[in-house]
Amino acid sequence: MAQPQLRPLEQWVCDSCNQIINRVQDGWFEWYDDSNNQQTGFRIVHNNHQCMYNTRTLFAQGRSTRDMHLDAFVGGRGLVYLLSLIEHPEVTNKAEVTEMVRRLHVAHYEEARLYWPEAESDGFFDGANEIWPYLPETNETLIRRYSDERL
């Protein structure tokens, strides 16, 4: 069985380039306001312009970026910030923020989610309640079962 390759709650996969963000200091958390003033497009990316949203392109589409260093969203203070986003009336897709909470605060979830489609097709989650798939121990089991050193 393969061992987890990401350090839980310390490394993430960039939503732009799909490479590992090795340290929280190297990460960036971003989203945007769309033309209806709804906040959406939540992403974890490298803290460099190649991976971040192109602000000019978004502006031309009537959108504006919102962003901050990734370290503002980890730990207890970061969790409070993310939970406040869930309650924000301009965030209509609460599932987007919930996914960010899981990625940043649930051990092994960031790596396990990479194998989610394969696990679903194999029936790994069959009969599970709404909590079990997201538990750290479930995520670790999923990684051990489906990882083949892909990272």
N, C-alpha and C positions, 0 to 999 in steps of 0.2 A: 504494500500500500504506500502511496505517495504521502509525503509530509507536506503540511502547509508551507507555502513559499513566501507569502506576505507576512510581515510582522503585524499581528492584529492591532488595530487602532493606531498604527504608526506609519503604515504604507497604504497607498491607494492606487488604483488604476485610473489614469487620466482619461476623461471622457472625450478628449479630442484626439490624442495620438495613440491611445491604448498602451502607453508605456508606464512603467511603475514610477510613482511619485515616492521617492525614497525617504523624505523627511517632511514633516508638517510645514517647515519653513519653505519648502520648494513648491508648496501647493497654493492654489487660489480657489475661492468659492465664488461662483458668479451666477447671475440670472438676469432677466431683463423685464422691463415693462413693455407690453405689446401696445398696439395702437388703441386698444380699448382700456388702457391703464391697468391691465391685469398682469400680475407678476407670475412669470413662468420661465421655463428653460433652465432650471437649476442644474448646475454642473460642478464637478470637481475636476480641476485642470492644473497643469503645471503653471507656475508663476513666471510665464514668459509670453510674449506677444504671439508667438507661433501657435500656441494652444488656446489662448483666450479668444473670446468673441471679438470679432472685428467691429469696433464701435462705429466706424463710418458706414459699414454695410447695414448694421442695425438701424442707425439713424435714418438712412435712406429709406428704410422700410417702416419708418414711424415708430421705432422702438428705441429704448434707452437702456443702457446697462446699469446693473447694480452689482457690486462686487466687493470683496474684502479678502484679506489674507486668510488662508485656511485655518490658521491657529486660533482665529476668533470663534471657530465653530466646534472645537474639540474641548473635552473636559466638561466640568459642571457648568461653567459660564456659557460655553458653546451650546450645550444642550438647552439651556434656558433661551438662548437666542433663537435656535431652531424651532423650539416649541412656540415661541411668540410668532414666528412666521406662519405656523399652521393656523393660528387664530386670526391672522391678519385678513381683513375682508377682501383685499385685492389679490390674495392668493386663492384662486378658485380650485386649482387641482391640488388638493391636500396630499394626494398620494405621492406627488413629486417630492414634497418636503419630507414626508414619512420615509421615503426611500433614502433621502440624504441622512436622516437621523439614524437609520439602520447602518448605512455605510460608515458613518463617523463614530457610532457609539455601541454597536453590537459586535463583540469579538467574533472574528472569522467570517462575518457576513460579506465583507468586501471581496474576499476570494471565492467564497462559496457561490455567490451570485453568478460567477463566470460559468459555473457548471449547472446552473438551474435548468436550462432547457433540456439537457441530456437527462438530468435526474427526473424531471417531469415526465419525459417520454418513457422512461424506464419504470415509472410507477413508484418512485422513491417516496413521494408525498401522499400516496393513496391512503385514505382513511385518516389523514392528519387533521387536527383542528386548526383554527386560525393562528395559533401561537407557536405550535411545535416547529414549523419550518424555519422560524427565525431565531430559535434558541441557539446560543453559542455552541453547545455540545452537538446539536443537530448539524450546524454549519460545519463543524470540524469533521464529523462523520461523513458528510457529503463530500468534502474536500478529499479526504482519504480514499473514498470510494471512486471518485470520478476524475481526480487530477492525474494527469500523465505527464507532469513536468512541463505544462504548456506555457507557463509564465517565463 
